[in-house]
Amino acid sequence: IILFQEAEKNHIKWCKLEEIWPQADYITLHVPLIPQTTGFVNRQTLSKCKPGVRIVNTARGGLISESDLLDALNSGQCAGAAIDIY
């Protein structure tokens, strides 16, 4: 409850992840690579994003399905990706 109160006090809207995918212009990844985050960005998540989304991953390789990202880049669903790890 304190976390939500602090967010509200600072004019931060707390959203579920499913609400964020279609709204984001940029998605940056800041999570560890664990079983729950492996392939976190994939064909399904990218299809929920608005066309032209940009992805930045400086966290860990394995968070993004590279083949799904390539397909999204080739189709224009994803306008760009910055990845400093793989």
DOTOR-134712 format. One record per residue (C-alpha): residue number from 1; x, y, z. Coordinates in Angstrom, 1 decimal, always signed. Each point is the difference from the previous one (the first is absolute). Layout:
REM residues N
num x y z
NUM X Y Z
...
//
This chain:
REM residues 86
num x y z
1 +0.0 +0.0 +0.0
2 +2.8 +2.4 +0.8
3 +1.5 -0.6 -3.5
4 -3.3 +1.0 -1.7
5 -0.4 +3.0 +2.3
6 +3.5 +1.2 -0.9
7 -0.6 -0.5 -3.7
8 -3.2 +2.0 +0.2
9 +1.6 +2.8 +2.0
10 +2.6 +0.3 -2.7
11 -2.6 +0.0 -2.9
12 +1.1 -3.5 -1.1
13 -2.8 -2.2 -1.3
14 +0.4 -3.6 +1.1
15 -0.9 -2.3 -2.9
16 -0.1 -3.7 -0.6
17 +2.5 -1.2 -2.6
18 -2.8 -0.9 -2.4
19 -1.1 +3.6 +0.0
20 +3.5 +1.3 -0.7
21 +0.8 -2.0 -3.2
22 -2.5 +1.9 -2.3
23 +0.9 +3.4 +1.5
24 +3.8 +0.0 +0.0
25 +2.1 +1.8 -2.6
26 +3.2 -1.5 +1.5
27 +0.5 -3.1 +2.1
28 +3.1 -0.3 +2.0
29 +0.9 -3.2 +1.9
30 +1.4 +0.1 +3.5
31 -0.6 -3.5 +1.3
32 +2.2 -3.0 +0.8
33 +0.0 -3.1 -2.2
34 -2.0 -2.6 +1.9
35 -2.5 -2.6 -1.3
36 -2.9 +2.5 +0.3
37 +1.8 +2.6 -2.2
38 +1.6 -2.2 -2.6
39 -1.5 +1.0 -3.4
40 -1.9 +2.8 +1.8
41 -0.2 +2.0 -3.2
42 -1.3 -2.3 -2.7
43 -2.4 -0.3 -2.9
44 -3.0 +0.2 +2.3
45 +1.2 +3.0 +2.0
46 +1.2 +1.9 -3.1
47 -3.4 -0.5 -1.7
48 -1.6 +1.8 +3.0
49 +2.2 +3.0 -0.5
50 -0.9 +3.0 -2.2
51 +1.7 +0.0 -3.4
52 +3.3 +1.6 +0.1
53 +0.9 -0.9 +3.6
54 +3.7 +0.2 +0.8
55 +1.7 -2.6 +2.3
56 +3.1 +0.6 +2.2
57 +1.7 -2.9 +1.8
58 +3.0 +0.7 +2.1
59 -1.0 -2.6 +2.6
60 +0.7 -3.6 -1.1
61 +0.1 -2.1 -3.1
62 -2.9 -2.4 -0.2
63 -2.7 +2.5 +1.0
64 -0.9 +0.5 -3.7
65 -0.8 -2.6 -2.5
66 +2.4 +1.1 -2.7
67 -1.8 -1.7 -2.9
68 -3.3 +1.6 +1.1
69 +1.7 +3.4 +0.3
70 +1.5 -0.3 -3.5
71 -3.5 -0.8 -1.4
72 -1.4 +3.0 +1.8
73 +2.8 +2.2 -1.4
74 -0.5 -1.3 -3.5
75 -3.7 +0.6 +0.1
76 +0.2 +3.5 +1.6
77 -1.8 -1.0 +3.1
78 +3.2 +0.9 +1.8
79 +1.8 +3.1 -1.3
80 +3.3 -0.7 +1.7
81 +1.9 -1.9 +2.6
82 +3.0 +0.8 +2.1
83 +1.7 -3.1 +1.4
84 +3.4 +0.0 +1.7
85 -0.2 -3.6 +1.1
86 -1.1 -3.3 -1.6
//
